[in-house]
C-alpha cells in the first residue's frame, strides 16, 4: 500500500530513542521529510542513523518540550527547513512511576507540564502551518493506561487521560480545517522506558528482571511485549493520507491486553 507520504513533512517529538525514534524512522522509510527533537544530544546520532539508512532528509533539533520558547523554535525551524508541516506527532517521556502516596505535589506539577501542556503548546504553534497543508494530521502518543490503569503509574494513569480529552476535542474542532487528530495507545512495548518501569518494580518486589518480564508477557494475549517497529507501523499509517477518513480515534496497539469493548 502506498501511504502517500513521499515529500510530506513530519515532526516527531521525543524521538531520540524508543517509540519516537521508531516512528521517525518509519516516516523516513516512506519517503517523508522528517524533523525530530529531544533534550538529549543523542538526537543528533539518531538523525544521522535514520538519514544514512533511508537516504532521506532528517532535521535534528535539541529541545525541551516543557519550554515554550523551545517548542516555538522547533516548529519554526522545521517549517523554514522543509517549507511547511503536514504531520505532528506529540510525544514525551513518561512521568515518574509511583503510587499516589509516593508522588509529591511538585512532581504532579512538573509532570503536568511534561505530559499535557507540552502537547497543548506543540499544537498551538503547529496549527497555523498545519492549516496550510492538504494532508494535515496530528497524532498524540498516550498509553493503554487511559483505558485500564497500570499499577504504580498514578501520574501516567491520570495525566494521559487529559491528553485523550484534548485529542478527541481537537478532532471535532479542527475537522472543518481538514486536520485529522488521533491518538495511539501503546501497551507493553519493549523500550528504554519499559526497562525503567521494570527496574522500578524490581525495587518494590525484589524479583529478578526476567521474572518481571515473564509477568508482563503473561498479561498479553499474544504472550509477549510489542516492538517499537510494530508500534511505528501503526502510528505512521494512522498519520498518513492513506487513513484520510480516520479521525478522533484512540487506537490501542497492545497485543489485546485491554479487555474492555470500548
C-alpha positions as CSV (number, residue, x, y, z in Angstrom):
1,X,0.0,0.0,0.0
2,X,1.2,3.5,-0.9
3,X,0.8,5.6,2.3
4,X,1.2,8.8,0.1
5,X,3.9,10.2,2.4
6,X,6.6,10.9,-0.1
7,X,7.6,14.6,0.2
8,X,5.3,15.2,3.2
9,X,6.9,16.8,6.3
10,X,6.6,15.1,9.7
11,X,7.7,16.4,13.1
12,X,8.2,13.7,15.7
13,X,8.8,14.8,19.3
14,X,10.9,12.9,21.8
15,X,12.5,10.8,19.0
16,X,16.0,10.1,20.2
17,X,15.0,6.6,21.2
18,X,12.1,4.2,21.8
19,X,8.7,4.7,20.1
20,X,9.5,8.2,18.8
21,X,12.7,7.0,17.1
22,X,11.0,4.0,15.5
23,X,8.1,6.2,14.3
24,X,10.5,8.8,12.8
25,X,12.5,6.0,11.0
26,X,9.3,4.6,9.5
27,X,8.2,8.0,8.2
28,X,11.6,8.3,6.6
29,X,11.3,4.9,5.0
30,X,8.0,6.0,3.5
31,X,9.8,9.0,1.9
32,X,8.7,11.8,4.3
33,X,11.0,14.6,5.3
34,X,11.4,14.2,9.0
35,X,12.2,16.6,11.8
36,X,13.0,15.1,15.2
37,X,13.7,16.6,18.6
38,X,14.7,15.6,22.1
39,X,16.6,17.1,25.1
40,X,19.5,14.7,24.8
41,X,22.5,15.1,22.4
42,X,21.6,11.5,21.3
43,X,19.1,13.1,18.9
44,X,21.9,14.0,16.5
45,X,23.1,10.4,16.4
46,X,19.6,9.2,15.8
47,X,19.1,11.7,13.0
48,X,22.3,10.5,11.3
49,X,21.3,6.8,11.7
50,X,17.9,7.4,10.1
51,X,19.3,9.6,7.3
52,X,22.0,7.1,6.4
53,X,19.6,4.2,6.5
54,X,16.9,5.8,4.4
55,X,18.7,8.4,2.3
56,X,16.1,10.9,3.5
57,X,16.4,14.4,4.9
58,X,16.3,14.3,8.7
59,X,16.4,17.5,10.7
60,X,17.8,17.1,14.3
61,X,16.8,19.6,17.0
62,X,17.7,19.8,20.6
63,X,14.7,21.0,22.6
64,X,12.9,20.7,26.0
65,X,9.2,20.3,25.4
66,X,8.4,21.8,28.8
67,X,9.9,25.1,27.5
68,X,7.6,27.2,25.3
69,X,10.4,29.0,23.5
70,X,12.0,25.7,22.6
71,X,8.7,24.5,21.1
72,X,8.2,27.6,19.1
73,X,11.8,27.3,17.8
74,X,11.3,23.6,16.8
75,X,8.2,24.4,14.8
76,X,9.7,27.4,13.1
77,X,12.9,25.7,12.2
78,X,11.1,22.7,10.8
79,X,9.0,24.9,8.6
80,X,12.0,27.0,7.5
81,X,14.0,23.9,6.6
82,X,11.3,21.9,4.8
83,X,8.8,24.6,3.6
84,X,5.8,23.5,5.7
85,X,4.4,21.0,8.1
86,X,2.0,18.2,7.4
87,X,2.2,15.9,10.4
88,X,2.8,16.5,14.1
89,X,3.4,13.6,16.4
90,X,3.3,14.7,20.0
91,X,5.3,12.6,22.5
92,X,7.1,12.9,25.8
93,X,9.0,10.8,28.2
94,X,6.7,9.1,30.7
95,X,6.3,10.8,34.1
96,X,7.8,9.1,37.1
97,X,6.5,5.8,38.4
98,X,4.9,5.7,41.9
99,X,1.7,5.4,43.9
100,X,-0.4,8.4,45.0
101,X,1.4,8.4,48.4
102,X,4.8,8.3,46.6
103,X,4.3,11.4,44.5
104,X,4.6,14.9,45.9
105,X,2.8,18.0,44.6
106,X,5.8,19.4,42.9
107,X,6.2,16.2,40.8
108,X,2.5,16.5,39.9
109,X,3.1,20.0,38.5
110,X,6.2,19.1,36.5
111,X,4.5,16.0,35.1
112,X,1.5,18.1,34.1
113,X,3.8,20.4,32.2
114,X,5.6,17.4,30.5
115,X,2.7,15.2,29.7
116,X,-0.2,17.6,28.9
117,X,1.0,21.1,28.4
118,X,3.8,20.1,26.0
119,X,1.1,18.7,23.7
120,X,-1.0,21.8,24.1
121,X,1.9,24.1,23.2
122,X,3.0,22.0,20.3
123,X,-0.5,22.0,18.7
124,X,-0.8,25.8,19.3
125,X,2.4,26.6,17.4
126,X,1.9,24.0,14.7
127,X,-1.7,24.8,13.8
128,X,-1.0,27.8,11.5
129,X,1.2,25.6,9.4
130,X,-1.0,22.5,9.5
131,X,-3.9,24.6,8.3
132,X,-1.9,25.2,5.1
133,X,-1.4,21.5,4.4
134,X,-3.6,19.4,2.2
135,X,-2.9,16.3,4.3
136,X,-2.7,17.5,7.8
137,X,-2.7,15.2,10.8
138,X,-1.9,15.3,14.5
139,X,-1.1,12.1,16.4
140,X,-0.8,12.1,20.2
141,X,1.1,9.2,21.7
142,X,-0.6,8.3,25.0
143,X,-1.0,4.8,26.7
144,X,-3.4,2.0,27.3
145,X,-3.3,3.3,30.9
146,X,-6.0,5.7,29.7
147,X,-8.3,2.6,29.3
148,X,-7.1,0.5,32.2
149,X,-4.9,2.0,34.9
150,X,-1.5,0.5,35.3
151,X,-0.2,-0.4,38.8
152,X,2.3,2.1,40.3
153,X,1.7,4.7,37.5
154,X,-0.7,7.2,39.0
155,X,0.8,10.1,37.1
156,X,0.5,8.4,33.7
157,X,-2.9,7.0,34.5
158,X,-4.2,10.5,35.3
159,X,-2.4,12.9,33.0
160,X,-2.6,10.9,29.8
161,X,-6.4,10.9,30.1
162,X,-6.2,14.6,29.8
163,X,-4.3,14.2,26.5
164,X,-7.0,11.9,25.3
165,X,-9.7,14.5,26.1
166,X,-7.6,17.1,24.2
167,X,-7.2,14.8,21.3
168,X,-10.9,14.0,21.0
169,X,-11.9,17.6,21.3
170,X,-9.4,18.7,18.7
171,X,-10.7,16.1,16.3
172,X,-14.1,17.8,16.4
173,X,-12.9,21.4,16.4
174,X,-10.4,21.0,13.6
175,X,-12.5,18.9,11.3
176,X,-13.5,21.9,9.3
177,X,-9.8,22.7,8.7
178,X,-9.4,19.1,7.3
179,X,-6.9,18.3,10.1
180,X,-7.3,14.8,11.4
181,X,-6.5,14.2,15.1
182,X,-6.0,10.8,16.5
183,X,-4.2,9.1,19.4
184,X,-2.3,5.8,19.6
185,X,-2.3,3.9,22.9
186,X,0.7,1.6,23.2
187,X,0.6,-1.2,25.6
188,X,3.7,-3.0,26.9
189,X,6.3,-2.3,24.2
190,X,9.9,-3.2,25.0
191,X,11.6,0.2,25.1
192,X,14.1,2.0,27.4
193,X,11.0,3.4,29.2
194,X,9.7,-0.1,29.9
195,X,13.2,-1.0,31.2
196,X,12.9,1.9,33.7
197,X,9.4,0.7,34.8
198,X,10.6,-2.9,35.2
199,X,13.6,-1.7,37.3
200,X,11.2,0.4,39.5
201,X,9.0,-2.6,40.0
202,X,12.1,-4.8,40.9
203,X,12.9,-2.2,43.6
204,X,9.4,-2.8,45.1
205,X,9.2,-6.6,44.7
206,X,12.7,-7.8,44.9
207,X,12.0,-10.1,41.9
208,X,14.5,-10.7,39.1
209,X,14.3,-8.8,35.8
210,X,13.3,-12.0,33.9
211,X,10.6,-12.7,36.4
212,X,9.1,-9.2,35.9
213,X,9.2,-9.6,32.2
214,X,7.5,-13.0,32.4
215,X,4.7,-11.5,34.5
216,X,4.2,-8.8,31.9
217,X,4.2,-11.2,29.0
218,X,1.6,-13.4,30.8
219,X,-0.8,-10.4,30.8
220,X,-0.8,-10.1,27.0
221,X,-3.0,-12.4,25.0
222,X,-0.2,-12.6,22.3
223,X,2.1,-13.8,25.0
224,X,4.8,-11.1,24.6
225,X,5.5,-7.4,24.6
226,X,5.4,-5.5,21.3
227,X,8.4,-4.0,19.5
228,X,8.9,-0.3,18.7
229,X,8.7,-1.2,15.0
230,X,5.3,-2.8,15.4
231,X,4.1,0.4,17.1
232,X,5.6,2.6,14.4
233,X,3.9,0.8,11.5
234,X,0.5,1.7,13.0
235,X,1.5,5.2,14.0
236,X,2.7,6.1,10.5
237,X,-0.3,4.6,8.8
238,X,-2.7,6.5,11.1
239,X,-0.9,9.7,10.4
240,X,-0.8,9.2,6.6
241,X,-3.2,10.2,3.8
242,X,-4.0,6.5,3.4
243,X,-6.0,6.9,6.6
244,X,-7.8,10.0,5.3
245,X,-11.2,9.2,6.9
246,X,-9.9,8.2,10.3
247,X,-10.4,11.0,12.8
248,X,-11.0,11.1,16.6
249,X,-9.8,7.5,17.1
250,X,-8.0,6.3,20.2
251,X,-6.3,3.2,18.8
252,X,-4.8,0.5,21.1
253,X,-1.6,-1.2,20.0
254,X,-1.3,-3.6,22.9
255,X,-1.5,-7.2,21.8
256,X,-5.0,-7.4,23.2
257,X,-4.2,-6.6,26.8
258,X,-7.2,-4.2,27.2
259,X,-10.2,-6.4,27.8
260,X,-13.0,-3.8,27.5
261,X,-15.0,-3.5,24.3
262,X,-14.9,0.3,24.3
